[in-house]
Amino acid sequence: MAKVIESKDKLTLQLSFWEKIFALHNTLSVDKSSLIEKKVAQKPWSSEVLKGTRAPGTGFPFLILLGTMRYKDGKDFTAIYKKRPVEIYTFKDGPFKRWIVSK
């Protein structure tokens, strides 16, 4: 399962072997200074959490969502499993505006 690892100056989103395959991404990393906000959402499949269209990646509604969600203002990386709460990391710069990861 994907997990965020915090070091002194970096945040790393560590993906398992299968997550890398189904998300079509490798492990992600960003400077900790880019983090704007970290919050928890109880309903990961709501329109308040998810934006845009999945491409590329894998998705089955209410079961799994791995990969990139693209929308007008940017893109998010998602690793959502079932209806578990998610942590949302929001960044001011970098390849993704947000990481949305099941707890």
Residue frames as qw, qx, qy, qz and C-alpha x, y, z in Angstrom:
[[0.000, 0.889, 0.458, 0.000, 0.00, 0.00, 0.00],
 [0.351, 0.637, -0.038, 0.685, 1.24, 3.51, -0.82],
 [0.526, -0.730, -0.303, 0.313, 2.66, 5.48, 2.08],
 [0.210, 0.896, -0.116, 0.374, 4.14, 8.91, 2.55],
 [0.781, -0.266, -0.220, 0.520, 7.57, 8.97, 4.17],
 [0.030, -0.986, 0.017, -0.162, 8.66, 12.25, 5.74],
 [0.751, -0.017, -0.183, 0.635, 12.36, 13.04, 6.02],
 [0.326, -0.489, -0.179, 0.789, 14.06, 16.23, 7.14],
 [0.096, 0.476, -0.173, -0.857, 13.54, 18.09, 3.86],
 [0.309, 0.105, -0.710, -0.624, 11.55, 15.76, 1.56],
 [0.725, 0.098, 0.460, -0.503, 8.23, 13.98, 1.29],
 [0.142, 0.267, -0.868, -0.394, 8.35, 10.70, -0.60],
 [0.816, 0.085, 0.152, -0.550, 5.31, 8.75, -1.78],
 [0.136, -0.338, 0.924, 0.114, 6.54, 5.16, -1.71],
 [0.799, 0.190, -0.124, -0.557, 4.60, 2.82, -4.02],
 [0.740, -0.172, 0.650, 0.002, 4.63, -0.97, -3.99],
 [0.246, -0.150, 0.785, 0.549, 5.65, -2.95, -7.07],
 [0.187, 0.513, 0.816, 0.191, 2.01, -3.48, -8.15],
 [0.043, 0.859, 0.302, -0.411, 1.04, 0.13, -7.45],
 [0.140, -0.556, 0.441, 0.690, 3.82, 1.28, -9.77],
 [0.183, 0.113, 0.856, 0.471, 2.46, -0.97, -12.51],
 [0.069, 0.659, 0.746, 0.067, -1.23, -0.06, -12.12],
 [0.065, -0.867, -0.187, 0.457, -0.63, 3.66, -11.49],
 [0.679, 0.573, 0.148, 0.434, 1.89, 3.87, -14.35],
 [0.044, -0.916, 0.239, -0.321, 4.17, 5.90, -12.08],
 [0.651, 0.131, -0.574, 0.478, 7.28, 5.43, -10.04],
 [0.460, -0.567, -0.454, 0.510, 7.94, 6.61, -6.48],
 [0.129, 0.845, 0.182, 0.486, 7.23, 10.36, -6.14],
 [0.562, -0.368, -0.302, 0.677, 9.22, 12.90, -4.17],
 [0.088, 0.841, 0.195, 0.498, 8.85, 16.61, -3.41],
 [0.268, 0.268, -0.449, 0.809, 10.57, 19.20, -1.19],
 [0.266, -0.528, -0.730, 0.344, 8.87, 19.56, 2.17],
 [0.062, -0.347, -0.108, 0.930, 8.88, 23.35, 1.73],
 [0.215, -0.089, -0.583, -0.778, 6.34, 22.91, -1.11],
 [0.237, -0.441, -0.863, 0.065, 3.71, 21.46, 1.24],
 [0.211, -0.409, -0.056, -0.886, 0.85, 23.91, 1.80],
 [0.649, -0.258, 0.277, -0.660, -1.60, 21.72, 3.68],
 [0.274, 0.046, -0.960, -0.026, -2.18, 18.18, 4.92],
 [0.562, -0.106, 0.299, -0.763, -5.71, 17.13, 5.83],
 [0.160, 0.063, 0.985, -0.017, -7.84, 14.02, 6.22],
 [0.556, 0.044, -0.222, -0.800, -11.07, 13.34, 4.30],
 [0.526, -0.047, 0.774, -0.350, -13.48, 10.66, 5.46],
 [0.729, 0.496, 0.431, -0.192, -15.25, 10.25, 2.09],
 [0.369, -0.393, 0.543, 0.644, -12.60, 9.72, -0.59],
 [0.304, 0.321, 0.764, 0.469, -15.03, 9.19, -3.47],
 [0.100, 0.825, 0.439, -0.341, -16.85, 12.52, -2.99],
 [0.472, 0.746, 0.200, 0.426, -16.69, 15.41, -5.46],
 [0.269, -0.951, 0.148, -0.040, -15.03, 17.50, -2.74],
 [0.649, -0.497, 0.503, 0.280, -11.99, 15.19, -2.88],
 [0.601, 0.103, 0.639, 0.469, -11.80, 13.98, -6.48],
 [0.299, 0.756, -0.046, -0.581, -11.48, 16.27, -9.50],
 [0.254, 0.607, -0.576, -0.485, -11.14, 15.59, -13.20],
 [0.928, 0.252, -0.147, -0.231, -10.54, 12.45, -15.22],
 [0.728, -0.447, 0.491, 0.169, -8.20, 9.55, -14.50],
 [0.811, 0.564, 0.000, 0.154, -5.42, 9.29, -17.08],
 [0.647, 0.117, -0.734, -0.170, -3.18, 7.32, -16.85],
 [0.243, -0.293, 0.749, -0.543, -3.87, 4.74, -14.18],
 [0.305, -0.205, -0.920, -0.134, -6.34, 2.15, -12.95],
 [0.302, -0.084, 0.368, -0.875, -9.78, 2.68, -11.48],
 [0.339, -0.375, -0.834, -0.221, -12.81, 0.72, -10.33],
 [0.299, -0.577, 0.015, -0.760, -15.34, 2.97, -8.52],
 [0.679, -0.568, 0.179, -0.428, -15.45, 2.53, -4.74],
 [0.982, -0.113, -0.009, 0.149, -12.74, -0.17, -4.94],
 [0.663, -0.308, 0.198, 0.652, -9.46, 1.29, -6.21],
 [0.371, 0.922, 0.071, 0.081, -8.15, 4.45, -7.87],
 [0.674, -0.425, 0.265, 0.543, -4.43, 4.52, -8.72],
 [0.543, 0.333, 0.383, 0.669, -2.76, 7.09, -10.92],
 [0.134, -0.094, 0.030, 0.986, -3.19, 10.60, -12.20],
 [0.163, 0.759, 0.617, -0.129, -6.39, 12.65, -12.09],
 [0.292, 0.078, 0.254, 0.919, -6.22, 15.49, -14.65],
 [0.057, 0.825, 0.538, -0.163, -8.32, 18.65, -14.50],
 [0.323, 0.890, 0.146, 0.286, -8.27, 22.20, -15.84],
 [0.167, -0.936, 0.254, -0.178, -5.95, 23.69, -13.19],
 [0.070, -0.625, 0.770, -0.106, -3.51, 20.78, -12.82],
 [0.781, 0.017, -0.599, -0.175, -3.34, 17.16, -11.78],
 [0.602, -0.546, 0.446, -0.375, -3.45, 15.01, -8.64],
 [0.392, 0.246, -0.887, -0.009, -1.87, 11.66, -7.83],
 [0.740, -0.311, 0.143, -0.579, -4.27, 9.19, -6.20],
 [0.351, 0.131, -0.921, 0.104, -3.83, 5.92, -4.34],
 [0.556, -0.183, 0.273, -0.764, -7.33, 5.30, -2.97],
 [0.262, -0.005, -0.964, -0.047, -8.57, 1.94, -1.68],
 [0.238, -0.525, -0.816, 0.028, -12.21, 1.15, -0.92],
 [0.183, -0.845, -0.272, -0.423, -13.96, 3.69, 1.30],
 [0.666, -0.375, -0.292, 0.575, -11.08, 4.23, 3.73],
 [0.082, -0.961, -0.051, 0.258, -10.28, 7.79, 4.83],
 [0.725, 0.449, 0.044, 0.521, -7.58, 9.53, 2.81],
 [0.387, -0.653, 0.003, 0.651, -4.81, 11.98, 3.58],
 [0.494, 0.795, 0.240, 0.257, -4.63, 14.89, 1.14],
 [0.520, -0.438, 0.114, 0.724, -1.28, 16.62, 0.69],
 [0.379, 0.892, 0.240, 0.058, -1.53, 19.95, -1.16],
 [0.644, -0.210, 0.174, 0.715, 1.57, 21.49, -2.78],
 [0.137, 0.843, 0.031, -0.519, 2.39, 24.94, -4.13],
 [0.416, 0.671, -0.500, -0.356, 4.61, 23.56, -6.89],
 [0.389, -0.233, 0.890, 0.052, 5.77, 20.30, -8.40],
 [0.140, -0.004, -0.817, -0.559, 4.31, 17.88, -10.92],
 [0.314, -0.516, -0.781, -0.160, 1.15, 17.28, -8.84],
 [0.248, -0.582, 0.060, -0.773, -1.04, 19.79, -7.01],
 [0.671, -0.420, 0.369, -0.487, -2.15, 17.08, -4.55],
 [0.300, 0.143, -0.943, 0.008, -1.40, 13.57, -3.40],
 [0.719, -0.251, 0.104, -0.640, -4.51, 11.72, -2.21],
 [0.389, 0.271, -0.874, 0.110, -3.53, 8.57, -0.33],
 [0.772, -0.437, -0.362, -0.286, -5.61, 6.05, 1.67],
 [0.305, -0.671, 0.545, -0.400, -4.67, 5.79, 5.34]]
